[in-house]
Amino acid sequence: MLDIARGLGVPADQTDRYVQCHVGDLLAEKDIIAGPVGLARRIVRAPHSGKVVVIGDGQVLLEISGQPFQMKAGLPGEVIELIPDRGVVIEGAGALLQGVWGNGRVDSGQLSVLAKTPDHEMKPTDLDVSSRGLVVLAGYCNDPAALKAIEELALHGLILGSMEARLVPLAAKSPVPIIVLEGFGRRPIGGASHKLLLSLERRDVALNAENWNVLTGVKPEVFFPAVVPSSVTPAPDFMSFDVNQKYVSFDRHMQERSV
């Protein structure tokens, strides 16, 4: 809302004669809205580009132009429900891994595995032009130069086993989605997760690097659409467990579970 009367220094009931635009006009930034007035030739310019919505009582309402807000799906699938004024529900089948930290970015691409072993350490020299446009799986990251390299090579995503906490500010600013699977400090990739990821190299993968929200249960996710590795068999309806036992199963949502 622009106060034309104050800007021109005239009474509100006299501003209409000085207004040079009409309702519905599209204005560019710094276009003249009203004036000139007096010896000083006072004018009012549009502070931003936009559309004139209302004129009257010494004021002009300008609807500011801008980029629409974009919300990315985060995973491929089928929209099965619309939530008014909130979003949509997307259903997808595939293999899912959840991490402990993400930088809030979303993207997808083909998986390239650098971490041939769970205790792999990522170096800037591990990446070259052949990595451009891929989603890369690496192990432990302790070198800020490695995070800068993923930007220069325009990677579509980086999945890390672990990362030093001091790199969080740099990783948070990266335009490339970054997901940490295990935590901070030097931690190897979990055996079940590493085996799964190795088996899915060169497959398409979607990264939804949302921050872990304890209240909502939202976690950063790595999703392989319509993939169930042949080495994984569905778990029975009931199982008995021992202390420290681990297993990988895929339920009807194809979500990896580790106990």
C-alpha positions in Angstrom: 0.0 0.0 0.0 1.6 3.3 -1.1 0.6 6.5 0.6 0.5 8.8 -2.5 -0.8 11.8 -0.6 2.1 11.8 1.8 4.6 11.2 -1.0 3.4 14.1 -3.0 2.7 16.3 0.1 -1.0 17.0 -0.9 -4.3 16.3 0.7 -5.7 12.9 0.1 -8.8 14.2 -1.6 -6.6 15.9 -4.2 -4.3 13.1 -5.2 -6.4 11.5 -7.9 -5.6 14.3 -10.4 -1.9 13.5 -10.0 -2.1 9.7 -10.4 -0.8 8.6 -13.8 -1.8 4.9 -13.7 -5.0 3.0 -13.7 -6.4 -0.1 -12.0 -5.0 -3.1 -13.8 -1.9 -1.4 -15.1 1.4 -3.4 -15.0 4.3 -1.3 -13.7 8.0 -1.9 -13.7 10.2 -0.9 -10.8 10.8 2.9 -10.7 7.8 3.7 -13.1 6.1 6.9 -12.1 2.8 6.3 -10.3 1.9 9.9 -9.5 3.2 13.5 -9.9 5.0 15.7 -10.5 3.7 18.2 -8.0 4.9 21.7 -7.0 8.2 23.5 -7.6 10.2 20.6 -6.4 8.4 18.4 -9.0 7.7 15.7 -6.4 6.8 12.2 -7.8 6.0 8.8 -6.4 7.7 5.8 -8.2 6.9 2.1 -8.0 9.3 0.5 -5.4 8.9 -2.9 -7.2 7.4 -4.2 -10.4 3.7 -5.2 -10.0 0.1 -4.6 -10.8 -2.1 -1.8 -9.7 -5.0 -3.2 -7.8 -6.8 -0.3 -6.1 -6.6 3.5 -6.4 -8.4 5.9 -4.0 -8.3 7.9 -0.7 -4.8 9.1 -1.4 -3.4 5.6 -1.7 -2.4 3.0 -4.3 -2.4 -0.7 -3.7 0.3 -2.5 -5.7 0.4 -6.3 -6.1 4.1 -7.1 -6.2 5.4 -9.4 -8.9 7.6 -12.3 -7.8 8.6 -15.9 -8.4 5.9 -18.4 -7.3 6.8 -20.7 -4.4 7.9 -24.1 -5.6 7.4 -27.2 -3.5 9.2 -30.3 -5.0 7.7 -33.7 -4.5 10.8 -35.3 -2.9 10.1 -38.7 -4.5 8.6 -40.1 -7.7 5.1 -41.6 -7.4 1.4 -41.1 -7.8 -0.6 -38.3 -6.2 -3.4 -40.2 -4.3 -4.8 -37.3 -2.2 -5.0 -33.5 -2.2 -4.9 -31.7 1.1 -6.6 -28.3 0.7 -4.2 -25.4 1.4 -1.5 -27.8 2.6 -0.2 -30.1 -0.2 -0.6 -33.6 -1.6 -0.1 -37.2 -0.6 2.2 -39.1 -2.9 2.4 -42.9 -3.0 5.5 -44.6 -4.3 7.0 -48.1 -4.3 10.7 -48.7 -3.9 13.6 -49.0 -1.5 13.9 -46.3 1.2 16.8 -45.3 3.4 16.5 -42.7 6.1 19.4 -40.5 7.4 20.0 -38.4 10.4 20.8 -35.0 8.8 19.9 -33.2 5.6 20.5 -29.7 4.2 16.9 -29.2 3.0 17.5 -29.7 -0.8 15.7 -32.0 -3.2 17.0 -33.6 -6.4 17.4 -36.9 -8.2 19.9 -38.6 -10.5 21.8 -41.8 -11.1 23.7 -43.3 -8.2 27.5 -43.5 -8.4 29.3 -45.3 -5.6 32.7 -44.0 -4.3 32.4 -45.8 -1.0 33.2 -49.4 -2.1 33.8 -50.1 1.6 31.8 -48.9 4.6 34.8 -47.0 6.1 35.6 -45.0 2.9 36.9 -41.4 3.4 35.9 -38.9 0.8 38.7 -36.8 -0.8 38.3 -33.9 -3.3 40.3 -36.0 -5.8 37.6 -38.7 -5.7 35.5 -36.4 -7.9 36.0 -35.5 -11.5 33.9 -34.4 -14.6 32.6 -37.9 -14.9 30.6 -37.3 -11.6 28.7 -34.3 -13.1 25.0 -34.7 -12.8 25.2 -37.9 -10.6 24.2 -38.7 -7.0 27.4 -39.8 -5.3 27.6 -42.2 -2.3 30.7 -41.5 -0.1 31.7 -42.5 3.4 33.3 -40.1 5.9 33.8 -36.5 5.0 36.3 -34.3 6.9 37.5 -32.0 4.1 35.6 -28.8 3.2 37.2 -28.8 -0.2 35.3 -32.0 -1.0 32.0 -30.2 -0.3 33.1 -27.3 -2.5 34.0 -29.8 -5.3 30.4 -31.2 -5.5 29.1 -27.7 -6.3 31.7 -27.0 -8.9 30.9 -30.3 -10.6 27.1 -29.7 -10.3 26.3 -33.0 -8.6 22.7 -33.9 -8.2 23.2 -35.2 -4.7 25.7 -36.4 -2.1 25.0 -39.3 0.3 27.5 -39.5 3.2 28.0 -42.2 5.8 29.2 -39.6 8.3 30.6 -36.1 8.5 32.5 -33.8 10.9 30.1 -31.5 12.7 32.2 -28.5 11.9 31.2 -28.9 8.2 27.5 -28.5 8.9 27.4 -24.7 8.1 29.1 -25.2 4.8 26.9 -28.2 3.9 23.8 -26.4 4.9 24.6 -23.6 2.3 25.3 -26.0 -0.5 22.8 -26.0 -3.4 23.4 -29.8 -3.8 21.3 -32.1 -1.6 23.4 -33.6 1.1 22.2 -36.5 3.4 24.2 -38.0 6.3 23.1 -41.5 7.0 24.9 -42.5 10.3 25.8 -39.3 12.2 28.7 -36.9 13.0 32.3 -37.9 13.6 33.9 -40.8 11.9 31.3 -43.5 11.5 31.2 -46.3 8.9 28.2 -46.8 6.8 25.9 -49.5 8.3 26.5 -52.9 6.8 22.9 -53.4 5.7 22.6 -49.9 4.2 26.0 -50.2 2.4 25.1 -53.6 0.9 21.8 -52.2 -0.4 23.4 -49.1 -1.9 26.1 -51.1 -3.6 23.5 -53.3 -5.2 21.7 -50.3 -6.6 24.6 -48.5 -8.3 23.7 -46.8 -11.5 20.0 -46.9 -10.6 17.9 -43.8 -10.4 17.6 -42.3 -6.9 15.6 -39.4 -5.4 17.1 -37.4 -2.5 14.8 -35.5 -0.1 17.3 -34.0 2.3 14.8 -32.6 4.8 16.1 -31.8 8.2 15.2 -34.4 10.9 12.1 -33.1 12.8 11.7 -35.1 16.0 8.1 -33.7 16.5 6.8 -34.8 13.1 9.0 -37.8 12.5 10.2 -36.4 9.2 13.8 -37.5 8.3 16.0 -37.0 5.2 15.4 -39.8 2.8 17.1 -41.7 -0.1 14.5 -43.3 -2.3 15.0 -45.8 -5.2 11.7 -46.0 -7.1 10.3 -49.5 -7.9 13.3 -51.4 -6.7 13.5 -54.5 -4.5 16.9 -56.1 -4.6 16.8 -59.8 -5.5 19.0 -60.6 -2.4 16.3 -59.3 -0.1 13.4 -61.5 0.8 10.2 -60.3 2.5 10.1 -60.8 6.2 7.5 -63.1 7.7 4.6 -61.7 9.6 6.2 -62.7 13.0 9.8 -62.9 13.9 11.8 -63.6 17.1 14.8 -61.4 17.9 18.0 -61.8 19.9 20.1 -59.0 21.5 22.1 -57.1 18.8 20.5 -59.0 16.0 20.2 -57.1 12.7 18.0 -57.8 9.7 16.8 -56.0 6.6 13.3 -56.4 5.3 10.9 -54.6 2.9 7.3 -54.2 4.0 4.5 -53.1 1.7 6.0 -49.6 1.6 9.4 -51.0 0.7 11.0 -49.3 3.7 14.3 -50.7 5.0 14.2 -51.5 8.7 17.1 -52.3 11.0 16.7 -53.7 14.5 
